[in-house]
Every structure is written in structure tokens, then in C-alpha cells.
Amino acid sequence: MTIDEIKSILGKLDFPNRYVTDQTAICIKALIDKTERKGLLAGHKNLSEGARIHDILNFARSVISKQVAKTLVRRIERPPLLLS
């Protein structure tokens, strides 16, 4: 599934438009990934079982070749996801 496909699905689900971003889509794409990886949280084999911000950023850089700036790291650490 591509970033654009994920964003399209979010839009169809009436997810708040201001959060339908590449950043959100990358996080979702990482968290649905079932590829076995090393170096994850203890007892976890893939990102869908649980991931740290660092794991998602590594996924963005290495799997989908998306350059991630340090400012994005700060935004991911403190997302304003209040869905009211």
C-alpha cells in the first residue's frame, strides 16, 4: 500500500483533514508492516507488534527511502492527535 493510498483511505474514513499527511501515512505504513526485523522492542518481531519512534524513522529511511528531518522527529514525538 502506498502513502497516497493510505491518505485516501484516511480521507474516506473522515479522518480530520489536517492529519491526513505523509507523516501520518508513514507511521501507519510502518505499523502495519509484518516483516521480521531485529533490534525492536523486547519480544517483538515486527513493527506491527509495537514500534518506537526510532523504528518508524528507520523504516521511513530504509524501506520507503523517505528522508526524515530532525524536525519531523520532534513532531512525531508530540503529535496533536485530539480527535474531537
N, C-alpha and C positions, 0 to 999 in steps of 0.2 A: 504494500500500500504506500502511495506517495504522500508527501507533505500536503500537496494540493487536494488529494482525495480525503485525507483526514480533515482538513479545513472545511471541505464541502460537507462532510458528514456532520461536523460540529454545527455548521450553519443550519442544516436541516433539522437538527435537534433543538433549535432555538437557543443554543449556547450564546451568551452575551457577545455581540459582535466585536466589542473591544478586546476580547480574549481569544478571538479566532485569529491566531498569529502563528508564524513559523515556530516561534518558541514553544507554544503550547503543543503544536503538532509534533515537533521533535520529541518532546517529553512523552507524548502518547505513543509515538512510534517506538521509542526506546522501551517503554513499559509493557508493550505487547510482544516484544522480541523474545523468542524462546530459544535462541541459540545458546548453547552451553558456553560459559566463559569462566576464566579463573580470576581470582582477586576480588570477587564480590563479597557482599556481607556474609558472615559466617553461616554456613548451611545452605546458602543459595547457589543454585547452578546457573540461573539465567536472570536477566533483568526483570522479567515478568514476575519473578518471585520476590523482588524487592531490590531497589537500587538507591544509591546515594547520588547526590548532585554530580559528584566527580564521575560516577559511572555513566550518567546520561551525557555529560560533556564529552567523555571519551568516545561514546557511541556516536555522537554527532560528528566528531572529528574523523574517526576512523572508518565507520561503517557508511555514513552518508556523505562523507567528505565536505562537511559544513564547517567553515571556520567560525569559531566561537570566541567572541571578545570577552575580556575580563569583566566588562560592564554587564554582559549578559549573565555572568555567574552571579553577580550581586542581585540582578532582577529575579533569577530563578530561586535564589535563597529566600527572598522575601516577596513571593507573588501575592498580589492583592486579589485573591480569588474569593470574593464575597459574592455569592450568587443569590442576591435577593431581588 
